[in-house]
Amino acid sequence: LQISGYLNLLANTIDNFTHGLAVAASFLVSRKVGFLTTMAILLHEIPHEVGDFAILLRAGFDRWSAAKMQLSTALGGILGACFAICAQSPKGAGETVAWILPFTSGGFLYIALVNVVPDLLEETNPWNSLQQILLLCTGIIVMVLLALT
């Protein structure tokens, strides 16, 4: 087994920990924010986990071992959620959310920008670049509309 598979598992566990932090902190704000955050993370996680599974297969894991290892990284999300709940301030959820949501949001933005922007800058076809920018703007508009409802 290649070391890249184990590094991917470590990164996935940390990623899931931050997802757990975000989901729990969002539910501390309100049910609506919690459900919206959960849906956003689920939509992100489906292709992400499929990609991670492929990375594990390429690193030498068999299908069953890769599936078990992927499932074990989900425990990071549970630990993150427990950490967010246990980190609640006696003064209320507001102080907990005041640092967790900016921390997780900043991490998600950093990862997205590090992964997406270099690919956008390498794009040579202006039509593809325009499509990507329009889809990015559409995503922002959808988030704003969901926040207003």
DSSP file with accessible surface (Angstrom, degrees, kcal/mol):
  #  RESIDUE AA STRUCTURE BP1 BP2  ACC     N-H-->O    O-->H-N    N-H-->O    O-->H-N    TCO  KAPPA ALPHA  PHI   PSI    X-CA   Y-CA   Z-CA
    1    1 A L              0   0  121      0, 0.0    59,-0.2     0, 0.0     2,-0.2   0.000 360.0 360.0 360.0 136.6    0.0    0.0    0.0
    2    2 A Q    >>  -     0   0  112     57,-2.8     3,-1.1    54,-0.2     4,-0.8  -0.481 360.0-124.5 -82.0 150.9    1.3    3.4   -0.9
    3    3 A I  H 3> S+     0   0  121      1,-0.3     4,-2.5     2,-0.2     5,-0.2   0.794 105.8  72.0 -63.7 -26.3    1.7    6.2    1.6
    4    4 A S  H 3> S+     0   0   50      1,-0.2     4,-2.3     2,-0.2    -1,-0.3   0.851  93.2  55.5 -60.9 -32.8   -0.6    8.4   -0.5
    5    5 A G  H <> S+     0   0    0     -3,-1.1     4,-2.0     2,-0.2    -1,-0.2   0.926 109.5  44.8 -65.0 -43.1   -3.5    6.3    0.6
    6    6 A Y  H  X S+     0   0  111     -4,-0.8     4,-2.2     2,-0.2    -2,-0.2   0.883 112.2  51.9 -69.9 -36.9   -2.8    6.8    4.3
    7    7 A L  H  X S+     0   0  104     -4,-2.5     4,-2.6     2,-0.2    -1,-0.2   0.904 108.7  51.7 -64.2 -38.9   -2.2   10.5    3.8
    8    8 A N  H  X S+     0   0   26     -4,-2.3     4,-2.6    -5,-0.2    -2,-0.2   0.902 108.6  51.1 -63.6 -39.8   -5.5   10.8    2.0
    9    9 A L  H  X S+     0   0   12     -4,-2.0     4,-2.2     2,-0.2    -2,-0.2   0.910 110.5  48.8 -64.4 -40.6   -7.2    9.1    4.9
   10   10 A L  H  X S+     0   0  102     -4,-2.2     4,-2.2     2,-0.2    -2,-0.2   0.945 113.2  46.6 -63.5 -47.0   -5.7   11.5    7.3
   11   11 A A  H  X S+     0   0   57     -4,-2.6     4,-2.6     1,-0.2    -2,-0.2   0.899 112.1  51.4 -62.5 -39.1   -6.7   14.5    5.3
   12   12 A N  H  X S+     0   0    3     -4,-2.6     4,-2.7     2,-0.2    -1,-0.2   0.881 108.1  51.8 -67.0 -37.6  -10.2   13.1    4.9
   13   13 A T  H  X S+     0   0   51     -4,-2.2     4,-2.1     2,-0.2    -2,-0.2   0.935 111.8  46.0 -64.2 -44.1  -10.5   12.6    8.6
   14   14 A I  H  X S+     0   0   98     -4,-2.2     4,-2.2     2,-0.2    -2,-0.2   0.922 112.6  51.1 -64.4 -42.2   -9.5   16.2    9.3
   15   15 A D  H  X S+     0   0   22     -4,-2.6     4,-2.0     1,-0.2    -2,-0.2   0.934 111.0  47.9 -59.9 -45.2  -11.9   17.4    6.6
   16   16 A N  H  X S+     0   0   13     -4,-2.7     4,-2.5     1,-0.2    -1,-0.2   0.856 107.1  57.3 -66.7 -33.1  -14.7   15.4    8.2
   17   17 A F  H  X S+     0   0   69     -4,-2.1     4,-2.3     2,-0.2    -1,-0.2   0.938 108.0  46.5 -61.0 -45.9  -13.8   16.8   11.6
   18   18 A T  H  X S+     0   0   24     -4,-2.2     4,-2.5     1,-0.2    -2,-0.2   0.867 110.2  53.9 -66.9 -33.1  -14.3   20.3   10.2
   19   19 A H  H  X S+     0   0   11     -4,-2.0     4,-2.7     2,-0.2    -1,-0.2   0.921 108.3  49.2 -64.5 -42.8  -17.6   19.3    8.6
   20   20 A G  H  X S+     0   0    7     -4,-2.5     4,-2.4     2,-0.2     5,-0.3   0.907 110.4  51.0 -61.9 -41.3  -18.8   18.0   12.0
   21   21 A L  H  X S+     0   0    2     -4,-2.3     4,-2.6     1,-0.2     5,-0.2   0.943 112.2  46.9 -57.6 -48.3  -17.8   21.3   13.6
   22   22 A A  H  X S+     0   0    3     -4,-2.5     4,-2.3     2,-0.2    -2,-0.2   0.912 113.1  47.6 -63.9 -44.1  -19.7   23.2   11.0
   23   23 A V  H  X S+     0   0   35     -4,-2.7     4,-2.2     2,-0.2     5,-0.2   0.954 115.0  44.3 -64.8 -48.6  -22.9   21.1   11.2
   24   24 A A  H  X S+     0   0   10     -4,-2.4     4,-1.5     1,-0.2    -2,-0.2   0.937 115.2  48.0 -63.6 -44.2  -23.1   21.1   15.0
   25   25 A A  H  X S+     0   0    0     -4,-2.6     4,-1.1    -5,-0.3    -1,-0.2   0.885 109.9  53.9 -64.1 -36.0  -22.3   24.9   15.2
   26   26 A S  H  X S+     0   0    2     -4,-2.3     4,-2.2    -5,-0.2     8,-0.6   0.896 106.9  50.2 -65.6 -40.4  -24.9   25.6   12.5
   27   27 A F  H  < S+     0   0   79     -4,-2.2    -1,-0.2     1,-0.2    -2,-0.2   0.794 103.7  60.4 -68.1 -26.1  -27.6   23.7   14.4
   28   28 A L  H  < S+     0   0   47     -4,-1.5    -1,-0.2    -5,-0.2    -2,-0.2   0.808 106.5  47.8 -68.1 -27.9  -26.6   25.8   17.5
   29   29 A V  H  < S-     0   0   73     -4,-1.1     2,-0.3    -3,-0.5    -2,-0.2   0.965 132.6 -49.1 -73.0 -56.8  -27.6   28.9   15.5
   30   30 A S     X  -     0   0   45     -4,-2.2     4,-2.3     1,-0.1    -1,-0.3  -0.963  45.2-103.1-170.1 164.7  -30.9   27.5   14.3
   31   31 A R  H  > S+     0   0  194     -2,-0.3     4,-2.9     2,-0.2     5,-0.2   0.903 119.3  53.4 -62.5 -42.1  -32.5   24.5   12.7
   32   32 A K  H  > S+     0   0   88      2,-0.2     4,-2.5     1,-0.2     5,-0.2   0.947 110.9  44.5 -60.3 -49.8  -32.7   26.2    9.3
   33   33 A V  H  > S+     0   0   48      1,-0.2     4,-2.6    -7,-0.2    -6,-0.2   0.906 113.8  52.5 -62.5 -39.3  -29.0   27.1    9.3
   34   34 A G  H  X S+     0   0    0     -4,-2.3     4,-2.5    -8,-0.6    -2,-0.2   0.930 111.0  45.1 -62.9 -45.5  -28.2   23.6   10.5
   35   35 A F  H  X S+     0   0  119     -4,-2.9     4,-2.6     2,-0.2     5,-0.2   0.907 113.5  50.1 -66.7 -40.1  -30.2   21.9    7.7
   36   36 A L  H  X S+     0   0   57     -4,-2.5     4,-2.4    -5,-0.2    -2,-0.2   0.929 112.6  46.9 -64.0 -42.3  -28.8   24.2    5.0
   37   37 A T  H  X S+     0   0   32     -4,-2.6     4,-2.6    -5,-0.2     5,-0.2   0.925 111.9  51.0 -64.5 -42.7  -25.2   23.5    6.2
   38   38 A T  H  X S+     0   0   37     -4,-2.5     4,-2.7    -5,-0.2    -2,-0.2   0.927 111.2  47.6 -61.5 -44.2  -25.9   19.8    6.3
   39   39 A M  H  X S+     0   0  103     -4,-2.6     4,-2.5     2,-0.2    -1,-0.2   0.918 111.6  50.4 -64.4 -42.4  -27.3   19.8    2.7
   40   40 A A  H  X S+     0   0   59     -4,-2.4     4,-1.7     1,-0.2    -2,-0.2   0.929 112.9  46.0 -62.1 -42.4  -24.4   21.9    1.4
   41   41 A I  H  X S+     0   0   21     -4,-2.6     4,-2.9     1,-0.2    -2,-0.2   0.906 111.3  52.2 -69.6 -38.7  -21.9   19.5    3.0
   42   42 A L  H  X S+     0   0   88     -4,-2.7     4,-1.9    -5,-0.2    -1,-0.2   0.927 108.8  50.2 -61.6 -43.6  -23.7   16.4    1.8
   43   43 A L  H  < S+     0   0  122     -4,-2.5    -1,-0.2     1,-0.2    -2,-0.2   0.853 115.4  44.3 -63.5 -32.2  -23.7   17.8   -1.8
   44   44 A H  H  X S+     0   0   82     -4,-1.7     4,-1.3    -5,-0.2    -2,-0.2   0.874 111.6  53.5 -75.7 -38.4  -19.9   18.4   -1.4
   45   45 A E  H  X S+     0   0   20     -4,-2.9     4,-3.2     1,-0.2     5,-0.3   0.809  93.6  68.1 -73.1 -31.8  -19.2   15.1    0.2
   46   46 A I  H  X S+     0   0  111     -4,-1.9     4,-1.8     1,-0.2    -1,-0.2   0.973 110.6  32.2 -57.9 -57.2  -20.8   12.7   -2.4
   47   47 A P  H  > S+     0   0   84      0, 0.0     4,-2.4     0, 0.0    -1,-0.2   0.878 118.4  57.5 -68.0 -30.4  -18.3   13.4   -5.2
   48   48 A H  H  X S+     0   0   57     -4,-1.3     4,-2.4     1,-0.2    -2,-0.2   0.928 107.8  45.2 -63.6 -45.1  -15.5   14.0   -2.7
   49   49 A E  H  X S+     0   0   45     -4,-3.2     4,-2.4     2,-0.2    -1,-0.2   0.872 111.0  53.3 -68.7 -36.0  -15.9   10.5   -1.1
   50   50 A V  H  X S+     0   0   98     -4,-1.8     4,-2.1    -5,-0.3    -1,-0.2   0.935 111.0  47.6 -62.4 -43.2  -16.1    8.9   -4.5
   51   51 A G  H  X S+     0   0   34     -4,-2.4     4,-2.2     1,-0.2    -2,-0.2   0.911 111.4  49.8 -63.5 -42.2  -12.8   10.6   -5.5
   52   52 A D  H  X S+     0   0   10     -4,-2.4     4,-2.3     2,-0.2    -1,-0.2   0.884 108.1  54.0 -63.9 -37.7  -11.2    9.5   -2.2
   53   53 A F  H  X S+     0   0   55     -4,-2.4     4,-2.3     1,-0.2    -2,-0.2   0.931 108.7  48.9 -61.5 -42.8  -12.4    5.9   -2.8
   54   54 A A  H  X S+     0   0   55     -4,-2.1     4,-2.5     1,-0.2    -2,-0.2   0.891 108.8  53.3 -64.3 -38.2  -10.7    6.0   -6.2
   55   55 A I  H  X S+     0   0   71     -4,-2.2     4,-1.8     1,-0.2    -1,-0.2   0.919 109.1  49.1 -63.0 -41.4   -7.5    7.4   -4.6
   56   56 A L  H  <>S+     0   0    0     -4,-2.3     5,-2.3     2,-0.2     4,-0.3   0.902 110.2  50.6 -66.1 -39.5   -7.5    4.5   -2.1
   57   57 A L  H ><5S+     0   0   58     -4,-2.3     3,-1.4     1,-0.2    -1,-0.2   0.926 111.3  48.2 -62.5 -42.8   -8.0    1.9   -4.9
   58   58 A R  H 3<5S+     0   0  216     -4,-2.5    -1,-0.2     1,-0.3    -2,-0.2   0.817 105.5  59.6 -67.2 -28.0   -5.1    3.4   -6.8
   59   59 A A  T 3<5S-     0   0    2     -4,-1.8   -57,-2.8    -5,-0.2    -1,-0.3   0.496 129.2 -93.3 -79.5  -4.5   -2.9    3.4   -3.7
   60   60 A G  T < 5S+     0   0   49     -3,-1.4    -3,-0.2     1,-0.3     2,-0.2   0.439  79.1 137.0 111.6  -1.0   -3.4   -0.4   -3.4
   61   61 A F      < -     0   0   14     -5,-2.3    -1,-0.3     1,-0.1     2,-0.1  -0.533  51.8-125.7 -74.1 144.0   -6.4   -0.9   -1.2
   62   62 A D     >  -     0   0   92     -2,-0.2     4,-2.8     1,-0.1     5,-0.2  -0.448  33.1 -99.2 -80.7 168.4   -8.9   -3.5   -2.2
   63   63 A R  H  > S+     0   0  180      1,-0.2     4,-2.4     2,-0.2     5,-0.2   0.894 121.6  47.3 -57.6 -44.5  -12.5   -2.4   -2.5
   64   64 A W  H  > S+     0   0  175      2,-0.2     4,-2.5     1,-0.2    -1,-0.2   0.929 114.4  46.0 -66.5 -44.1  -13.6   -3.7    0.9
   65   65 A S  H  > S+     0   0   34      2,-0.2     4,-2.7     1,-0.2     5,-0.2   0.911 112.6  51.0 -64.6 -41.5  -10.6   -2.2    2.8
   66   66 A A  H  X S+     0   0    0     -4,-2.8     4,-2.5     2,-0.2    -2,-0.2   0.919 111.1  48.4 -62.2 -42.4  -11.1    1.1    1.0
   67   67 A A  H  X S+     0   0   40     -4,-2.4     4,-2.4    -5,-0.2    -2,-0.2   0.923 112.8  47.7 -64.8 -43.3  -14.8    1.2    1.9
   68   68 A K  H  X S+     0   0  109     -4,-2.5     4,-2.2     1,-0.2    -2,-0.2   0.914 113.1  48.1 -64.0 -41.5  -14.0    0.3    5.6
   69   69 A M  H  X S+     0   0   64     -4,-2.7     4,-1.6     2,-0.2    -2,-0.2   0.900 110.9  50.9 -67.7 -39.7  -11.3    3.0    5.8
   70   70 A Q  H  X S+     0   0   18     -4,-2.5     4,-0.7     1,-0.2    -1,-0.2   0.915 110.9  49.4 -62.0 -42.0  -13.6    5.6    4.2
   71   71 A L  H >< S+     0   0  132     -4,-2.4     3,-0.9     1,-0.2     4,-0.4   0.893 106.8  55.6 -64.9 -37.6  -16.3    4.7    6.7
   72   72 A S  H >< S+     0   0   54     -4,-2.2     3,-1.3     1,-0.3     4,-0.3   0.837  99.8  59.7 -66.3 -30.0  -13.8    5.0    9.6
   73   73 A T  H >< S+     0   0    2     -4,-1.6     3,-1.6     1,-0.3     4,-0.5   0.755  90.0  72.0 -69.5 -20.6  -12.9    8.6    8.5
   74   74 A A  T XX S+     0   0   46     -3,-0.9     4,-1.3    -4,-0.7     3,-1.0   0.757  80.9  73.2 -64.8 -21.7  -16.5    9.5    9.0
   75   75 A L  H <> S+     0   0  102     -3,-1.3     4,-2.7    -4,-0.4    -1,-0.3   0.799  84.6  67.1 -61.8 -25.7  -15.8    9.2   12.7
   76   76 A G  H <> S+     0   0    3     -3,-1.6     4,-2.4    -4,-0.3    -1,-0.3   0.882  98.3  51.6 -60.5 -37.4  -13.9   12.5   12.4
   77   77 A G  H <> S+     0   0   16     -3,-1.0     4,-2.4    -4,-0.5    -1,-0.2   0.905 109.3  48.8 -66.0 -40.7  -17.2   14.2   11.6
   78   78 A I  H  X S+     0   0  100     -4,-1.3     4,-2.6     2,-0.2    -2,-0.2   0.924 111.8  49.3 -65.8 -42.1  -18.8   12.7   14.7
   79   79 A L  H  X S+     0   0  108     -4,-2.7     4,-2.6     1,-0.2    -2,-0.2   0.902 110.4  51.3 -63.0 -40.0  -15.8   13.9   16.8
   80   80 A G  H  X S+     0   0    0     -4,-2.4     4,-2.4     2,-0.2    -2,-0.2   0.917 110.7  47.9 -63.0 -42.7  -16.0   17.4   15.3
   81   81 A A  H  X S+     0   0   26     -4,-2.4     4,-2.3     2,-0.2    -2,-0.2   0.927 112.7  48.6 -64.4 -43.2  -19.7   17.6   16.1
   82   82 A C  H  X S+     0   0   65     -4,-2.6     4,-2.9     1,-0.2     5,-0.2   0.908 110.4  52.0 -63.0 -39.8  -19.1   16.4   19.7
   83   83 A F  H  X S+     0   0  100     -4,-2.6     4,-1.9     1,-0.2    -1,-0.2   0.920 109.3  49.3 -62.3 -43.8  -16.3   18.9   20.1
   84   84 A A  H  < S+     0   0    0     -4,-2.4    -1,-0.2     2,-0.2    -2,-0.2   0.911 114.1  45.4 -63.5 -40.7  -18.5   21.8   18.9
   85   85 A I  H >< S+     0   0   93     -4,-2.3     3,-1.3     1,-0.2    -2,-0.2   0.925 114.8  46.8 -69.4 -42.2  -21.2   20.8   21.3
   86   86 A C  H 3< S+     0   0  110     -4,-2.9    -1,-0.2     1,-0.3    -2,-0.2   0.767 105.1  62.0 -71.0 -23.1  -18.8   20.3   24.2
   87   87 A A  T 3< S+     0   0   34     -4,-1.9    -1,-0.3    -5,-0.2    -2,-0.2   0.440  74.8 132.0 -82.8   2.1  -17.1   23.6   23.5
   88   88 A Q    <   -     0   0   80     -3,-1.3     5,-0.1    -4,-0.1    -3,-0.1  -0.290  58.9-123.8 -56.9 135.8  -20.3   25.5   24.1
   89   89 A S  B >   -A   92   0A  26      3,-0.8     3,-2.1     1,-0.1     7,-0.1  -0.507  12.6-123.6 -78.0 146.9  -19.8   28.4   26.4
   90   90 A P  T 3  S+     0   0  140      0, 0.0    -1,-0.1     0, 0.0     3,-0.1   0.759 113.3  64.3 -60.5 -20.0  -21.8   28.7   29.6
   91   91 A K  T 3  S-     0   0  172      1,-0.3     2,-0.2     2,-0.0     3,-0.2   0.532 121.0 -87.5 -80.2  -9.0  -22.9   32.1   28.3
   92   92 A G  B X>  -A   89   0A  28     -3,-2.1    -3,-0.8     1,-0.1     3,-0.7  -0.584  46.1 -63.3 127.4 174.4  -24.7   30.3   25.3
   93   93 A A  H 3> S+     0   0   25      1,-0.2     4,-2.8    -2,-0.2     5,-0.3   0.732 112.2  79.3 -69.4 -22.4  -24.1   29.0   21.8
   94   94 A G  H 3> S+     0   0   57      1,-0.2     4,-1.7     2,-0.2    -1,-0.2   0.880  93.4  47.1 -57.0 -40.8  -23.3   32.5   20.5
   95   95 A E  H <> S+     0   0   99     -3,-0.7     4,-0.5     2,-0.2    -1,-0.2   0.849 113.1  49.0 -72.4 -32.5  -19.8   32.5   21.8
   96   96 A T  H >X S+     0   0    1     -4,-0.7     4,-2.1    -3,-0.2     3,-1.2   0.950 113.5  45.5 -67.8 -48.4  -19.1   29.0   20.4
   97   97 A V  H 3X S+     0   0   20     -4,-2.8     4,-1.4     1,-0.3    -2,-0.2   0.816  98.9  73.8 -65.3 -28.5  -20.5   29.8   17.0
   98   98 A A  H 3< S+     0   0   70     -4,-1.7    -1,-0.3    -5,-0.3    -2,-0.2   0.770 113.2  21.9 -61.4 -25.2  -18.5   33.0   17.0
   99   99 A W  H <X S+     0   0  113     -3,-1.2     4,-1.6    -4,-0.5    -1,-0.2   0.721 120.0  56.9-111.4 -28.5  -15.3   31.1   16.4
  100  100 A I  H  X S+     0   0    0     -4,-2.1     4,-2.8     2,-0.2     5,-0.3   0.958 106.1  47.0 -71.3 -50.0  -16.4   27.8   14.9
  101  101 A L  H  X S+     0   0   37     -4,-1.4     4,-2.8     1,-0.2     5,-0.3   0.935 114.7  45.4 -63.3 -44.1  -18.3   29.0   11.9
  102  102 A P  H  > S+     0   0   77      0, 0.0     4,-2.5     0, 0.0     5,-0.2   0.916 114.0  51.5 -63.6 -37.4  -15.7   31.5   10.7
  103  103 A F  H  X S+     0   0  123     -4,-1.6     4,-2.0     2,-0.2    -2,-0.2   0.954 115.7  39.1 -61.9 -50.1  -12.9   28.9   11.3
  104  104 A T  H  X S+     0   0    2     -4,-2.8     4,-2.6     2,-0.2     5,-0.2   0.910 115.9  51.7 -70.5 -39.2  -14.7   26.2    9.2
  105  105 A S  H  X S+     0   0   60     -4,-2.8     4,-2.6    -5,-0.3     5,-0.2   0.923 110.1  49.3 -62.4 -43.9  -15.9   28.7    6.5
  106  106 A G  H  X S+     0   0   37     -4,-2.5     4,-2.6    -5,-0.3    -1,-0.2   0.905 111.1  50.0 -62.3 -39.9  -12.4   30.1    6.1
  107  107 A G  H  X S+     0   0   29     -4,-2.0     4,-2.5    -5,-0.2     5,-0.2   0.922 111.2  48.2 -64.3 -42.8  -11.0   26.5    5.8
  108  108 A F  H  X S+     0   0   61     -4,-2.6     4,-2.5     1,-0.2    -2,-0.2   0.916 113.0  48.2 -64.8 -41.8  -13.6   25.6    3.2
  109  109 A L  H  X S+     0   0  113     -4,-2.6     4,-2.8    -5,-0.2     5,-0.2   0.924 111.2  50.8 -64.2 -42.6  -13.0   28.8    1.2
  110  110 A Y  H  X S+     0   0  157     -4,-2.6     4,-2.7    -5,-0.2     5,-0.2   0.948 112.3  45.7 -60.1 -48.6   -9.2   28.2    1.3
  111  111 A I  H  X S+     0   0   78     -4,-2.5     4,-2.1     1,-0.2     5,-0.2   0.926 114.1  48.9 -62.7 -43.6   -9.5   24.7    0.1
  112  112 A A  H  X S+     0   0   46     -4,-2.5     4,-2.9    -5,-0.2     5,-0.4   0.937 114.1  45.3 -62.4 -44.6  -11.9   25.6   -2.7
  113  113 A L  H  X S+     0   0  100     -4,-2.8     4,-1.4     1,-0.2    -2,-0.2   0.898 111.9  51.1 -68.6 -38.9   -9.8   28.5   -3.9
  114  114 A V  H  < S+     0   0   69     -4,-2.7    -1,-0.2    -5,-0.2    -2,-0.2   0.881 119.8  36.9 -65.6 -34.7   -6.5   26.5   -3.8
  115  115 A N  H  < S+     0   0  100     -4,-2.1     4,-0.4    -5,-0.2    -2,-0.2   0.831 126.2  33.9 -85.5 -33.9   -8.2   23.7   -5.8
  116  116 A V  H  X S+     0   0   74     -4,-2.9     4,-2.3    -5,-0.2     3,-0.3   0.900 106.9  59.3 -93.7 -46.3  -10.3   25.7   -8.2
  117  117 A V  H  X S+     0   0   57     -4,-1.4     4,-2.6    -5,-0.4     5,-0.2   0.905 103.0  52.5 -59.5 -43.9   -8.5   29.0   -9.0
  118  118 A P  H  > S+     0   0   56      0, 0.0     4,-1.4     0, 0.0    -1,-0.2   0.919 111.3  48.5 -59.2 -38.4   -5.4   27.4  -10.5
  119  119 A D  H  > S+     0   0  104     -4,-0.4     4,-0.8    -3,-0.3    -2,-0.2   0.891 111.1  50.5 -66.7 -38.3   -7.6   25.3  -12.9
  120  120 A L  H >< S+     0   0   45     -4,-2.3     3,-0.6     1,-0.2    -1,-0.2   0.900 109.2  51.1 -64.5 -39.6   -9.6   28.5  -13.8
  121  121 A L  H 3< S+     0   0  140     -4,-2.6    -1,-0.2     1,-0.2    -2,-0.2   0.796 108.5  51.9 -70.0 -26.5   -6.4   30.4  -14.6
  122  122 A E  H 3< S+     0   0  144     -4,-1.4    -1,-0.2    -5,-0.2    -2,-0.2   0.624  82.2 112.9 -83.4 -13.3   -5.1   27.5  -16.8
  123  123 A E    <<  -     0   0   59     -4,-0.8    -3,-0.0    -3,-0.6    -4,-0.0  -0.385  42.1-177.3 -64.3 127.7   -8.3   27.4  -18.9
  124  124 A T        +     0   0  134     -2,-0.1    -1,-0.2     1,-0.0     3,-0.1   0.676  59.3  84.7-100.2 -20.5   -7.6   28.6  -22.4
  125  125 A N     >  -     0   0   67      1,-0.2     4,-2.0     2,-0.0     3,-0.2  -0.744  64.5-156.6 -86.9 116.1  -11.1   28.5  -23.8
  126  126 A P  H  > S+     0   0  101      0, 0.0     4,-2.5     0, 0.0     5,-0.2   0.845  92.2  57.6 -62.6 -31.2  -12.9   31.7  -23.0
  127  127 A W  H  > S+     0   0  145      2,-0.2     4,-2.4     1,-0.2     5,-0.2   0.927 107.0  47.5 -65.1 -42.7  -16.3   30.0  -23.3
  128  128 A N  H  > S+     0   0   52      2,-0.2     4,-2.3    -3,-0.2    -1,-0.2   0.908 111.7  51.0 -63.9 -40.5  -15.4   27.4  -20.6
  129  129 A S  H  X S+     0   0   29     -4,-2.0     4,-2.4     2,-0.2    -2,-0.2   0.926 110.6  48.8 -62.2 -43.5  -14.1   30.2  -18.4
  130  130 A L  H  X S+     0   0   84     -4,-2.5     4,-2.8     1,-0.2    -2,-0.2   0.920 110.4  51.1 -63.0 -42.6  -17.4   32.1  -18.8
  131  131 A Q  H  X S+     0   0   73     -4,-2.4     4,-2.5     1,-0.2    -1,-0.2   0.919 110.6  48.8 -60.6 -43.6  -19.4   29.0  -18.0
  132  132 A Q  H  X S+     0   0   73     -4,-2.3     4,-2.3     2,-0.2    -1,-0.2   0.911 112.4  47.5 -65.2 -41.0  -17.4   28.4  -14.9
  133  133 A I  H  X S+     0   0   89     -4,-2.4     4,-2.6     2,-0.2    -2,-0.2   0.918 112.2  50.3 -66.5 -40.9  -17.8   32.0  -13.7
  134  134 A L  H  X S+     0   0   92     -4,-2.8     4,-2.5     1,-0.2    -2,-0.2   0.909 111.5  48.0 -63.8 -41.1  -21.6   31.9  -14.4
  135  135 A L  H  X S+     0   0  122     -4,-2.5     4,-2.3     2,-0.2    -1,-0.2   0.895 110.4  52.0 -66.6 -37.8  -22.0   28.7  -12.5
  136  136 A L  H  X S+     0   0  108     -4,-2.3     4,-2.0     2,-0.2    -2,-0.2   0.942 111.5  46.5 -61.8 -45.5  -20.0   30.1   -9.6
  137  137 A C  H  X S+     0   0   59     -4,-2.6     4,-2.6     1,-0.2    -2,-0.2   0.885 109.5  54.9 -64.8 -37.5  -22.3   33.2   -9.6
  138  138 A T  H  X S+     0   0   75     -4,-2.5     4,-2.6     1,-0.2    -1,-0.2   0.918 106.8  51.1 -61.7 -42.0  -25.3   30.9   -9.8
  139  139 A G  H  X S+     0   0   32     -4,-2.3     4,-2.2     2,-0.2    -2,-0.2   0.912 110.1  49.0 -61.4 -41.0  -24.1   29.1   -6.7
  140  140 A I  H  X S+     0   0   86     -4,-2.0     4,-2.4     2,-0.2    -2,-0.2   0.929 111.0  50.0 -65.2 -42.2  -23.7   32.3   -4.8
  141  141 A I  H  X S+     0   0   99     -4,-2.6     4,-2.8     1,-0.2     5,-0.2   0.921 109.2  51.6 -63.0 -42.2  -27.2   33.4   -5.9
  142  142 A V  H  X S+     0   0   72     -4,-2.6     4,-2.5     1,-0.2    -1,-0.2   0.925 110.0  49.8 -60.7 -42.8  -28.7   30.1   -4.7
  143  143 A M  H  X S+     0   0  123     -4,-2.2     4,-2.1     2,-0.2    -2,-0.2   0.918 111.4  48.5 -63.2 -41.4  -27.0   30.5   -1.3
  144  144 A V  H  X S+     0   0   77     -4,-2.4     4,-1.7     2,-0.2    -2,-0.2   0.936 111.9  49.0 -64.5 -44.1  -28.3   34.1   -1.0
  145  145 A L  H  X S+     0   0  102     -4,-2.8     4,-1.0     1,-0.2    -2,-0.2   0.901 111.2  49.6 -62.7 -41.1  -31.8   32.9   -1.9
  146  146 A L  H  < S+     0   0   77     -4,-2.5     3,-0.4     1,-0.2    -1,-0.2   0.879 109.4  52.2 -65.2 -35.8  -31.7   30.1    0.6
  147  147 A A  H  < S+     0   0   69     -4,-2.1    -1,-0.2     1,-0.2    -2,-0.2   0.824 108.3  51.4 -69.7 -28.8  -30.5   32.5    3.3
  148  148 A L  H  <        0   0  136     -4,-1.7    -1,-0.2    -5,-0.1    -2,-0.2   0.681 360.0 360.0 -82.3 -17.9  -33.4   34.8    2.7
  149  149 A T     <        0   0  115     -4,-1.0    -3,-0.0    -3,-0.4    -4,-0.0  -0.385 360.0 360.0 -85.1 360.0  -36.1   32.1    2.9
